[in-house]
Amino acid sequence: MVVEVTDANFEEVVLKSDKPVIVDFWAVWCGPCRMIGPIVDEMSTEYEGKAVMAKMDVDANTNVPGQFGIRNIPTILFFKNGEIVDKQVGAVPKKVLAKKLDDLL
């Protein structure tokens, strides 16, 4: 299941997680975001119990994207132990995201 993160719950869901976390920064109007969204949904099922998949709407939440310098979407940040360990900007095939996540497990 994909977790919707907000400015309010980001620290609890992402930074304090004991599992690797992928955060998909997106917006409703973003075409490439609509390509990545279903991939993140699929991965949330495949990696259930091993990693956390999260999405953050950059229009509804501005503090966290600003804090991490998110300028282009989709941007996917990979967190482990509360730290950013990898980043992907733009739409990419699922295998690219899966490889990055597998490297964290």
N, C-alpha and C positions, 0 to 999 in steps of 0.2 A: 504494500500500500504506500502510495506517495503521501508525504506529509506536507501540508501547506504551512510554510514558515512565514512569520511576520517580523517586523521590527521588535515586537514585544516578546516573542517566544524564541527568537533566533539563538540566543545564548544557551537556553535550556536544551533545545532540540539539536543544535549543531555543535556548539563549542563544548558542551558537557557530555556528548555522546561517547560511549565506550566502543562504538563501532565506526568504521569509516563512513563518511557522509558525502553524498553528491548533492550540491545545491544548484538547481537550474534557475537562473535569473531570466525571466521572460516577461512578455506583455501580450495582451489580447490581440493587439493590432499588428504584431510582428509575424510575418510569413514564415521565416526560418524557424521561429520558436514553435510554430505549429507542426513542423517536421520533427523537431527534437522531442516534443511533449510525449508522443506515443512511445518513443524509444525509452524514455525515462520511466513511463508507466510499465512497460514490459520488464525492464530491468528490476523494478521494485518487486515484482513477483519472483523473478529468477534469483535475486540476491536476498530474499526475505530471511531474516535471522542473521545474515552475514554483514549487511550494510544498510544504511538508511538513505532513501531517496527523498529529496525534498525539492519543492518548487517555491520560488518567491516572485510575486507579481511586483515588478519595479515601479509601476504606476501607483499602486496602493501602499508601497513601502519604500521610503526614500532614504532613511538613515543607514541601514545596512549596506545597500548598494553603493551609497556614497562613501561609506567607511572603507569598502574594499575596492574603490575606484572602478566600479562597473560602468563602462562608457558605451559598450556595444552589447546587443543581445541577439541571440542567446549567448550567455556566458555561463559556463559550468565550472564551479569551483569544487575541488576535491579536498576534503578535510580529513585529517587523522589526528587524534589526540588534541583537538581544538586548534590545529594549525593548518593553514593552506599548504598542501603538498603538491598540487597540480592544478592546471587550468586549461580550459578549452573554450575558445571563442569561435562562434559560428556553428552552423549546422554541419555535422559529420556523421558518417555511418555508425551504426550501433557497435560494430567491432572495435572502433577506436575508443569509445567510452568504456566498453567492457575490458579492454586491455589495460587501460589506465586504472580501473577499479581493481582488476585482478592483481595488479602489481602492489596494491595496498593491503591485500588480504593475507 
